[in-house]
Amino acid sequence: MCIFIHKAIFYINNKTKMDKIFHFVHFICISAIYSVFAKFLIKVLNSLPNFS
């Protein structure tokens, strides 16, 4: 859904200031989700018993 809206706005005003802002916000959202997932994954791995 987010990607669909993003593409629709891209076609309406091609390479305008608004489009650049949307690209930036989209990038921040993806980065935030990825960093949260990475922290969660590290926490899970650290909580596992050490097999070495």
mmCIF file of the N, C-alpha and C atoms, coordinates in Angstrom:
data_MODEL
# 
_entry.id   MODEL 
# 
loop_
_atom_site.group_PDB 
_atom_site.id 
_atom_site.type_symbol 
_atom_site.label_atom_id 
_atom_site.label_alt_id 
_atom_site.label_comp_id 
_atom_site.label_asym_id 
_atom_site.label_entity_id 
_atom_site.label_seq_id 
_atom_site.pdbx_PDB_ins_code 
_atom_site.Cartn_x 
_atom_site.Cartn_y 
_atom_site.Cartn_z 
_atom_site.occupancy 
_atom_site.B_iso_or_equiv 
_atom_site.pdbx_formal_charge 
_atom_site.auth_seq_id 
_atom_site.auth_comp_id 
_atom_site.auth_asym_id 
_atom_site.auth_atom_id 
_atom_site.pdbx_PDB_model_num 
ATOM 1   N N  . MET A 1 1  ? 0.843  -1.209  0.000   1.00 0.00 ? 1  MET A N  1 
ATOM 2   C CA . MET A 1 1  ? 0.000  0.000   0.000   1.00 0.00 ? 1  MET A CA 1 
ATOM 3   C C  . MET A 1 1  ? 0.878  1.260   0.000   1.00 0.00 ? 1  MET A C  1 
ATOM 4   N N  . CYS A 1 2  ? 1.865  1.267   0.879   1.00 0.00 ? 2  CYS A N  1 
ATOM 5   C CA . CYS A 1 2  ? 2.788  2.407   0.986   1.00 0.00 ? 2  CYS A CA 1 
ATOM 6   C C  . CYS A 1 2  ? 3.526  2.640   -0.330  1.00 0.00 ? 2  CYS A C  1 
ATOM 7   N N  . ILE A 1 3  ? 3.976  1.553   -0.953  1.00 0.00 ? 3  ILE A N  1 
ATOM 8   C CA . ILE A 1 3  ? 4.697  1.640   -2.229  1.00 0.00 ? 3  ILE A CA 1 
ATOM 9   C C  . ILE A 1 3  ? 3.764  2.155   -3.329  1.00 0.00 ? 3  ILE A C  1 
ATOM 10  N N  . PHE A 1 4  ? 2.507  1.702   -3.327  1.00 0.00 ? 4  PHE A N  1 
ATOM 11  C CA . PHE A 1 4  ? 1.522  2.147   -4.328  1.00 0.00 ? 4  PHE A CA 1 
ATOM 12  C C  . PHE A 1 4  ? 1.300  3.658   -4.256  1.00 0.00 ? 4  PHE A C  1 
ATOM 13  N N  . ILE A 1 5  ? 1.098  4.181   -3.047  1.00 0.00 ? 5  ILE A N  1 
ATOM 14  C CA . ILE A 1 5  ? 0.903  5.622   -2.833  1.00 0.00 ? 5  ILE A CA 1 
ATOM 15  C C  . ILE A 1 5  ? 2.159  6.383   -3.273  1.00 0.00 ? 5  ILE A C  1 
ATOM 16  N N  . HIS A 1 6  ? 3.295  5.847   -2.910  1.00 0.00 ? 6  HIS A N  1 
ATOM 17  C CA . HIS A 1 6  ? 4.586  6.438   -3.262  1.00 0.00 ? 6  HIS A CA 1 
ATOM 18  C C  . HIS A 1 6  ? 4.734  6.558   -4.780  1.00 0.00 ? 6  HIS A C  1 
ATOM 19  N N  . LYS A 1 7  ? 4.408  5.491   -5.499  1.00 0.00 ? 7  LYS A N  1 
ATOM 20  C CA . LYS A 1 7  ? 4.498  5.492   -6.963  1.00 0.00 ? 7  LYS A CA 1 
ATOM 21  C C  . LYS A 1 7  ? 3.485  6.456   -7.584  1.00 0.00 ? 7  LYS A C  1 
ATOM 22  N N  . ALA A 1 8  ? 2.279  6.494   -7.034  1.00 0.00 ? 8  ALA A N  1 
ATOM 23  C CA . ALA A 1 8  ? 1.238  7.402   -7.539  1.00 0.00 ? 8  ALA A CA 1 
ATOM 24  C C  . ALA A 1 8  ? 1.703  8.859   -7.435  1.00 0.00 ? 8  ALA A C  1 
ATOM 25  N N  . ILE A 1 9  ? 2.244  9.228   -6.286  1.00 0.00 ? 9  ILE A N  1 
ATOM 26  C CA . ILE A 1 9  ? 2.754  10.590  -6.077  1.00 0.00 ? 9  ILE A CA 1 
ATOM 27  C C  . ILE A 1 9  ? 3.921  10.867  -7.026  1.00 0.00 ? 9  ILE A C  1 
ATOM 28  N N  . PHE A 1 10 ? 4.775  9.865   -7.228  1.00 0.00 ? 10 PHE A N  1 
ATOM 29  C CA . PHE A 1 10 ? 5.924  10.007  -8.139  1.00 0.00 ? 10 PHE A CA 1 
ATOM 30  C C  . PHE A 1 10 ? 5.464  10.345  -9.547  1.00 0.00 ? 10 PHE A C  1 
ATOM 31  N N  . TYR A 1 11 ? 4.392  9.689   -10.004 1.00 0.00 ? 11 TYR A N  1 
ATOM 32  C CA . TYR A 1 11 ? 3.886  9.948   -11.358 1.00 0.00 ? 11 TYR A CA 1 
ATOM 33  C C  . TYR A 1 11 ? 3.157  11.289  -11.461 1.00 0.00 ? 11 TYR A C  1 
ATOM 34  N N  . ILE A 1 12 ? 2.486  11.700  -10.393 1.00 0.00 ? 12 ILE A N  1 
ATOM 35  C CA . ILE A 1 12 ? 1.744  12.969  -10.401 1.00 0.00 ? 12 ILE A CA 1 
ATOM 36  C C  . ILE A 1 12 ? 2.710  14.159  -10.526 1.00 0.00 ? 12 ILE A C  1 
ATOM 37  N N  . ASN A 1 13 ? 3.721  14.206  -9.666  1.00 0.00 ? 13 ASN A N  1 
ATOM 38  C CA . ASN A 1 13 ? 4.692  15.321  -9.728  1.00 0.00 ? 13 ASN A CA 1 
ATOM 39  C C  . ASN A 1 13 ? 6.101  14.739  -9.815  1.00 0.00 ? 13 ASN A C  1 
ATOM 40  N N  . ASN A 1 14 ? 6.507  14.469  -11.040 1.00 0.00 ? 14 ASN A N  1 
ATOM 41  C CA . ASN A 1 14 ? 7.779  13.806  -11.307 1.00 0.00 ? 14 ASN A CA 1 
ATOM 42  C C  . ASN A 1 14 ? 8.971  14.682  -10.914 1.00 0.00 ? 14 ASN A C  1 
ATOM 43  N N  . LYS A 1 15 ? 9.773  14.165  -9.960  1.00 0.00 ? 15 LYS A N  1 
ATOM 44  C CA . LYS A 1 15 ? 11.022 14.807  -9.519  1.00 0.00 ? 15 LYS A CA 1 
ATOM 45  C C  . LYS A 1 15 ? 10.838 16.219  -8.959  1.00 0.00 ? 15 LYS A C  1 
ATOM 46  N N  . THR A 1 16 ? 9.761  16.426  -8.235  1.00 0.00 ? 16 THR A N  1 
ATOM 47  C CA . THR A 1 16 ? 9.560  17.707  -7.550  1.00 0.00 ? 16 THR A CA 1 
ATOM 48  C C  . THR A 1 16 ? 10.150 17.612  -6.141  1.00 0.00 ? 16 THR A C  1 
ATOM 49  N N  . LYS A 1 17 ? 10.087 18.710  -5.420  1.00 0.00 ? 17 LYS A N  1 
ATOM 50  C CA . LYS A 1 17 ? 10.592 18.748  -4.042  1.00 0.00 ? 17 LYS A CA 1 
ATOM 51  C C  . LYS A 1 17 ? 9.836  17.752  -3.161  1.00 0.00 ? 17 LYS A C  1 
ATOM 52  N N  . MET A 1 18 ? 8.514  17.658  -3.361  1.00 0.00 ? 18 MET A N  1 
ATOM 53  C CA . MET A 1 18 ? 7.666  16.740  -2.610  1.00 0.00 ? 18 MET A CA 1 
ATOM 54  C C  . MET A 1 18 ? 8.132  15.300  -2.803  1.00 0.00 ? 18 MET A C  1 
ATOM 55  N N  . ASP A 1 19 ? 8.463  14.947  -4.035  1.00 0.00 ? 19 ASP A N  1 
ATOM 56  C CA . ASP A 1 19 ? 8.922  13.595  -4.353  1.00 0.00 ? 19 ASP A CA 1 
ATOM 57  C C  . ASP A 1 19 ? 10.219 13.268  -3.632  1.00 0.00 ? 19 ASP A C  1 
ATOM 58  N N  . LYS A 1 20 ? 11.135 14.223  -3.593  1.00 0.00 ? 20 LYS A N  1 
ATOM 59  C CA . LYS A 1 20 ? 12.410 14.026  -2.897  1.00 0.00 ? 20 LYS A CA 1 
ATOM 60  C C  . LYS A 1 20 ? 12.186 13.815  -1.404  1.00 0.00 ? 20 LYS A C  1 
ATOM 61  N N  . ILE A 1 21 ? 11.259 14.579  -0.824  1.00 0.00 ? 21 ILE A N  1 
ATOM 62  C CA . ILE A 1 21 ? 10.913 14.433  0.593   1.00 0.00 ? 21 ILE A CA 1 
ATOM 63  C C  . ILE A 1 21 ? 10.330 13.037  0.845   1.00 0.00 ? 21 ILE A C  1 
ATOM 64  N N  . PHE A 1 22 ? 9.442  12.587  -0.037  1.00 0.00 ? 22 PHE A N  1 
ATOM 65  C CA . PHE A 1 22 ? 8.846  11.257  0.106   1.00 0.00 ? 22 PHE A CA 1 
ATOM 66  C C  . PHE A 1 22 ? 9.895  10.156  0.026   1.00 0.00 ? 22 PHE A C  1 
ATOM 67  N N  . HIS A 1 23 ? 10.834 10.285  -0.898  1.00 0.00 ? 23 HIS A N  1 
ATOM 68  C CA . HIS A 1 23 ? 11.929 9.317   -1.010  1.00 0.00 ? 23 HIS A CA 1 
ATOM 69  C C  . HIS A 1 23 ? 12.718 9.263   0.289   1.00 0.00 ? 23 HIS A C  1 
ATOM 70  N N  . PHE A 1 24 ? 13.010 10.421  0.857   1.00 0.00 ? 24 PHE A N  1 
ATOM 71  C CA . PHE A 1 24 ? 13.777 10.537  2.096   1.00 0.00 ? 24 PHE A CA 1 
ATOM 72  C C  . PHE A 1 24 ? 13.038 9.882   3.267   1.00 0.00 ? 24 PHE A C  1 
ATOM 73  N N  . VAL A 1 25 ? 11.740 10.186  3.403   1.00 0.00 ? 25 VAL A N  1 
ATOM 74  C CA . VAL A 1 25 ? 10.913 9.614   4.471   1.00 0.00 ? 25 VAL A CA 1 
ATOM 75  C C  . VAL A 1 25 ? 10.831 8.094   4.325   1.00 0.00 ? 25 VAL A C  1 
ATOM 76  N N  . HIS A 1 26 ? 10.635 7.628   3.099   1.00 0.00 ? 26 HIS A N  1 
ATOM 77  C CA . HIS A 1 26 ? 10.559 6.196   2.804   1.00 0.00 ? 26 HIS A CA 1 
ATOM 78  C C  . HIS A 1 26 ? 11.852 5.498   3.232   1.00 0.00 ? 26 HIS A C  1 
ATOM 79  N N  . PHE A 1 27 ? 12.985 6.092   2.901   1.00 0.00 ? 27 PHE A N  1 
ATOM 80  C CA . PHE A 1 27 ? 14.299 5.554   3.253   1.00 0.00 ? 27 PHE A CA 1 
ATOM 81  C C  . PHE A 1 27 ? 14.474 5.469   4.768   1.00 0.00 ? 27 PHE A C  1 
ATOM 82  N N  . ILE A 1 28 ? 14.057 6.517   5.490   1.00 0.00 ? 28 ILE A N  1 
ATOM 83  C CA . ILE A 1 28 ? 14.149 6.549   6.954   1.00 0.00 ? 28 ILE A CA 1 
ATOM 84  C C  . ILE A 1 28 ? 13.290 5.438   7.566   1.00 0.00 ? 28 ILE A C  1 
ATOM 85  N N  . CYS A 1 29 ? 12.069 5.255   7.044   1.00 0.00 ? 29 CYS A N  1 
ATOM 86  C CA . CYS A 1 29 ? 11.161 4.213   7.538   1.00 0.00 ? 29 CYS A CA 1 
ATOM 87  C C  . CYS A 1 29 ? 11.785 2.828   7.387   1.00 0.00 ? 29 CYS A C  1 
ATOM 88  N N  . ILE A 1 30 ? 12.326 2.534   6.210   1.00 0.00 ? 30 ILE A N  1 
ATOM 89  C CA . ILE A 1 30 ? 12.949 1.236   5.947   1.00 0.00 ? 30 ILE A CA 1 
ATOM 90  C C  . ILE A 1 30 ? 14.163 1.036   6.854   1.00 0.00 ? 30 ILE A C  1 
ATOM 91  N N  . SER A 1 31 ? 14.973 2.071   7.018   1.00 0.00 ? 31 SER A N  1 
ATOM 92  C CA . SER A 1 31 ? 16.163 2.006   7.873   1.00 0.00 ? 31 SER A CA 1 
ATOM 93  C C  . SER A 1 31 ? 15.785 1.742   9.330   1.00 0.00 ? 31 SER A C  1 
ATOM 94  N N  . ALA A 1 32 ? 14.737 2.426   9.808   1.00 0.00 ? 32 ALA A N  1 
ATOM 95  C CA . ALA A 1 32 ? 14.274 2.260   11.186  1.00 0.00 ? 32 ALA A CA 1 
ATOM 96  C C  . ALA A 1 32 ? 13.778 0.842   11.435  1.00 0.00 ? 32 ALA A C  1 
ATOM 97  N N  . ILE A 1 33 ? 12.972 0.307   10.522  1.00 0.00 ? 33 ILE A N  1 
ATOM 98  C CA . ILE A 1 33 ? 12.450 -1.058  10.633  1.00 0.00 ? 33 ILE A CA 1 
ATOM 99  C C  . ILE A 1 33 ? 13.605 -2.061  10.645  1.00 0.00 ? 33 ILE A C  1 
ATOM 100 N N  . TYR A 1 34 ? 14.572 -1.866  9.754   1.00 0.00 ? 34 TYR A N  1 
ATOM 101 C CA . TYR A 1 34 ? 15.727 -2.759  9.657   1.00 0.00 ? 34 TYR A CA 1 
ATOM 102 C C  . TYR A 1 34 ? 16.558 -2.739  10.935  1.00 0.00 ? 34 TYR A C  1 
ATOM 103 N N  . SER A 1 35 ? 16.806 -1.556  11.496  1.00 0.00 ? 35 SER A N  1 
ATOM 104 C CA . SER A 1 35 ? 17.616 -1.431  12.709  1.00 0.00 ? 35 SER A CA 1 
ATOM 105 C C  . SER A 1 35 ? 16.919 -2.066  13.914  1.00 0.00 ? 35 SER A C  1 
ATOM 106 N N  . VAL A 1 36 ? 15.603 -1.893  14.018  1.00 0.00 ? 36 VAL A N  1 
ATOM 107 C CA . VAL A 1 36 ? 14.818 -2.508  15.096  1.00 0.00 ? 36 VAL A CA 1 
ATOM 108 C C  . VAL A 1 36 ? 14.880 -4.027  14.979  1.00 0.00 ? 36 VAL A C  1 
ATOM 109 N N  . PHE A 1 37 ? 14.715 -4.542  13.760  1.00 0.00 ? 37 PHE A N  1 
ATOM 110 C CA . PHE A 1 37 ? 14.786 -5.981  13.505  1.00 0.00 ? 37 PHE A CA 1 
ATOM 111 C C  . PHE A 1 37 ? 16.172 -6.529  13.845  1.00 0.00 ? 37 PHE A C  1 
ATOM 112 N N  . ALA A 1 38 ? 17.218 -5.814  13.470  1.00 0.00 ? 38 ALA A N  1 
ATOM 113 C CA . ALA A 1 38 ? 18.594 -6.227  13.750  1.00 0.00 ? 38 ALA A CA 1 
ATOM 114 C C  . ALA A 1 38 ? 18.861 -6.284  15.257  1.00 0.00 ? 38 ALA A C  1 
ATOM 115 N N  . LYS A 1 39 ? 18.406 -5.277  16.008  1.00 0.00 ? 39 LYS A N  1 
ATOM 116 C CA . LYS A 1 39 ? 18.569 -5.248  17.463  1.00 0.00 ? 39 LYS A CA 1 
ATOM 117 C C  . LYS A 1 39 ? 17.837 -6.418  18.110  1.00 0.00 ? 39 LYS A C  1 
ATOM 118 N N  . PHE A 1 40 ? 16.627 -6.709  17.634  1.00 0.00 ? 40 PHE A N  1 
ATOM 119 C CA . PHE A 1 40 ? 15.834 -7.824  18.140  1.00 0.00 ? 40 PHE A CA 1 
ATOM 120 C C  . PHE A 1 40 ? 16.552 -9.145  17.888  1.00 0.00 ? 40 PHE A C  1 
ATOM 121 N N  . LEU A 1 41 ? 17.096 -9.303  16.682  1.00 0.00 ? 41 LEU A N  1 
ATOM 122 C CA . LEU A 1 41 ? 17.809 -10.519 16.291  1.00 0.00 ? 41 LEU A CA 1 
ATOM 123 C C  . LEU A 1 41 ? 19.049 -10.724 17.156  1.00 0.00 ? 41 LEU A C  1 
ATOM 124 N N  . ILE A 1 42 ? 19.802 -9.658  17.416  1.00 0.00 ? 42 ILE A N  1 
ATOM 125 C CA . ILE A 1 42 ? 20.994 -9.723  18.267  1.00 0.00 ? 42 ILE A CA 1 
ATOM 126 C C  . ILE A 1 42 ? 20.607 -10.123 19.691  1.00 0.00 ? 42 ILE A C  1 
ATOM 127 N N  . LYS A 1 43 ? 19.519 -9.556  20.203  1.00 0.00 ? 43 LYS A N  1 
ATOM 128 C CA . LYS A 1 43 ? 19.047 -9.869  21.550  1.00 0.00 ? 43 LYS A CA 1 
ATOM 129 C C  . LYS A 1 43 ? 18.680 -11.348 21.669  1.00 0.00 ? 43 LYS A C  1 
ATOM 130 N N  . VAL A 1 44 ? 17.982 -11.871 20.654  1.00 0.00 ? 44 VAL A N  1 
ATOM 131 C CA . VAL A 1 44 ? 17.591 -13.286 20.622  1.00 0.00 ? 44 VAL A CA 1 
ATOM 132 C C  . VAL A 1 44 ? 18.832 -14.179 20.589  1.00 0.00 ? 44 VAL A C  1 
ATOM 133 N N  . LEU A 1 45 ? 19.789 -13.841 19.732  1.00 0.00 ? 45 LEU A N  1 
ATOM 134 C CA . LEU A 1 45 ? 21.022 -14.633 19.614  1.00 0.00 ? 45 LEU A CA 1 
ATOM 135 C C  . LEU A 1 45 ? 21.836 -14.605 20.909  1.00 0.00 ? 45 LEU A C  1 
ATOM 136 N N  . ASN A 1 46 ? 21.880 -13.466 21.581  1.00 0.00 ? 46 ASN A N  1 
ATOM 137 C CA . ASN A 1 46 ? 22.611 -13.346 22.845  1.00 0.00 ? 46 ASN A CA 1 
ATOM 138 C C  . ASN A 1 46 ? 21.936 -14.113 23.979  1.00 0.00 ? 46 ASN A C  1 
ATOM 139 N N  . SER A 1 47 ? 20.617 -14.249 23.925  1.00 0.00 ? 47 SER A N  1 
ATOM 140 C CA . SER A 1 47 ? 19.879 -14.954 24.976  1.00 0.00 ? 47 SER A CA 1 
ATOM 141 C C  . SER A 1 47 ? 19.974 -16.477 24.844  1.00 0.00 ? 47 SER A C  1 
ATOM 142 N N  . LEU A 1 48 ? 20.383 -16.954 23.654  1.00 0.00 ? 48 LEU A N  1 
ATOM 143 C CA . LEU A 1 48 ? 20.541 -18.395 23.451  1.00 0.00 ? 48 LEU A CA 1 
ATOM 144 C C  . LEU A 1 48 ? 21.741 -18.916 24.244  1.00 0.00 ? 48 LEU A C  1 
ATOM 145 N N  . PRO A 1 49 ? 21.652 -20.178 24.723  1.00 0.00 ? 49 PRO A N  1 
ATOM 146 C CA . PRO A 1 49 ? 22.800 -20.753 25.443  1.00 0.00 ? 49 PRO A CA 1 
ATOM 147 C C  . PRO A 1 49 ? 24.005 -20.900 24.521  1.00 0.00 ? 49 PRO A C  1 
ATOM 148 N N  . ASN A 1 50 ? 25.175 -20.695 25.074  1.00 0.00 ? 50 ASN A N  1 
ATOM 149 C CA . ASN A 1 50 ? 26.412 -20.745 24.280  1.00 0.00 ? 50 ASN A CA 1 
ATOM 150 C C  . ASN A 1 50 ? 26.854 -22.194 24.096  1.00 0.00 ? 50 ASN A C  1 
ATOM 151 N N  . PHE A 1 51 ? 26.998 -22.636 22.855  1.00 0.00 ? 51 PHE A N  1 
ATOM 152 C CA . PHE A 1 51 ? 27.330 -24.032 22.552  1.00 0.00 ? 51 PHE A CA 1 
ATOM 153 C C  . PHE A 1 51 ? 28.825 -24.260 22.330  1.00 0.00 ? 51 PHE A C  1 
ATOM 154 N N  . SER A 1 52 ? 29.638 -23.211 22.440  1.00 0.00 ? 52 SER A N  1 
ATOM 155 C CA . SER A 1 52 ? 31.076 -23.363 22.188  1.00 0.00 ? 52 SER A CA 1 
ATOM 156 C C  . SER A 1 52 ? 31.775 -24.058 23.361  1.00 0.00 ? 52 SER A C  1 
# 
